[in-house]
């Protein structure tokens, strides 16, 4: 062993009794019994070992130290009389000959107790992240992340992919999110951008003759945080395949990811190939979302015809979606609580009724349905004991969205309908190529502008743009979008036409994507790819409440680095060097 020690704090066993050893680590705590007897816990990266102080001289030395001081202990291993089966070293202890200070902690009070750091305020945890990471429970998530990345690399290499790194400083391009821009010192008034993804570079690698590429790629987007999205930067398993179709990408992912989830996940079951495939349209209509949690065995039912015109005001002229929940026996208080959650999430109301064990419609909006009871039971396929939650909105898409939240919240309450302890993957396919933008009111790309339209140039020339689907797909697991991908548009003629439809001409394409457009003019292979998010993947594997738990040094939700003080001010000299002037 090296590093100022003969063993780690998780290594010694009964077989080591009698050995003289050197340990090094952090002074975690000490239970003092008398002036010449105390039990000190020494902690390093690997675990803990009990150190027994048995002389007044050593006790006085240790008493002068603050906890979290790093120390080196030289002593002899002996068997413990009172064993601790909760730790690996619980059968032995070390009696020290000397204790040397390696790094003094000068503070008598810490921002939080190390082993209870997760209970501290998040601002304090992020500011003192180096202390937070000393907590074994926090540290284990970072270790898991390293293990997952290592396994992903191994699996991709075994599938014939070559790991290639792509540039961090690049040109700004319209890819859907805000860029982080970097001013140029040599070229006044010009800027680099940090890549939102290696999208263009990996496609250029395909045109360069590389057949299978991957990397654990850093991506930079100036967007707000969510529980499952870190502000600023994130990492993804970026991959691309030449001469490949959607099926080729699916085959690789379906072979690579399930073993990783089964090996490292909180749950030890994961979907086997082939994953369920659901069209984007069907996902919205059957699950109310394009990120369905298939662990919940429920689907939406269009109830407009059977429930419309029943005399209940909110149903008049509305699109109505019902979710039948067999076996849900919640009390009125519990039902009201879940309906309130639906309203918090959607800003819309949920309604309900149930068919009791005697076959009567009761509760909620039941009084409006008595005259058509038999038709309601027949149309919704109800059985005695079934609970029905309902959404009603003027637009069908809005009704489906609310019903999707209803499905998720009520379905999760019935164990028979919610197979919680597994990872359920699915593909969402056949995304629309175009959509009407909510803010602009104009035709826009729905997903990825570099995707191949289904039907190719003929579809772009002859069909209504809003009717055209693209070879685009999302990978969803347990209701979380893990990745987006697509078969790429590698044909310059099709690319120009696709951009023309959203008002961008050939000159725009040439100027915004010069390298990729020019490369495609030299004979590009068909290619396809995907990029599952590593951070989000690890978050799912360890069932962390937020993505910040699995990132070594995360930013706060507001985009600030609480530990290093970023973003921060720079000097006037630095600004002048890059030709920047700050105005009020």
Buried (B, 14 or more C-beta within 10 A) or exposed (E): EEEEBBBBBBBBEEEBBEBEBBBBBBBBBBEBEEEBBBBBBBBBEBBBBBBBBEBEEBBEBBEEBEBBBBBBBBBBBBEBEEEEEEBBBBBBBBBBEEBBBEEEBEEEEBBBEBBEBBEBEBEBBBBBBEBBBBBBEBBEBBEBBEBBBEBBBEBBEEBEBEEBEBEBEBBBBEBEEEBBEBBBEEEEEEBBBBBBBBBBBBBBBBBEEBBBBBBBBBBBBBBEBEEBBBBBBBBBBBBBBBEBBBEBBBBBBBEBBBEBBBEBBEBEBBBEEEBEBBBBEBBBBBBBBBBBBBBBEBBBBBBBEBBBEBEBEBBEEBBBBBBBBBEBEBEEEEBBEBBEBBBEBBEBBBBBBBBBEEEEBEBBBBBBBEEBBEEBBEBBEBEEBBBBBBBBBEEBEBBBBBBBBBBBBBBBBBEEBBBEEBBBBBBBBBBBBBBEEEEEEEBBBBBBBBBBBBBBBEBBEEBEBEEBBBBBBBBBBBBBBBBBBBBBBBBBBBBBBBBBBBEBEBEBBEEBBEBBBEBBEEEBBBBBBBBBBBBBBBBBBBEBEBBBBBBEBBBBBEBBBBBEEEEEEEEEEEBEEBBEEEEE
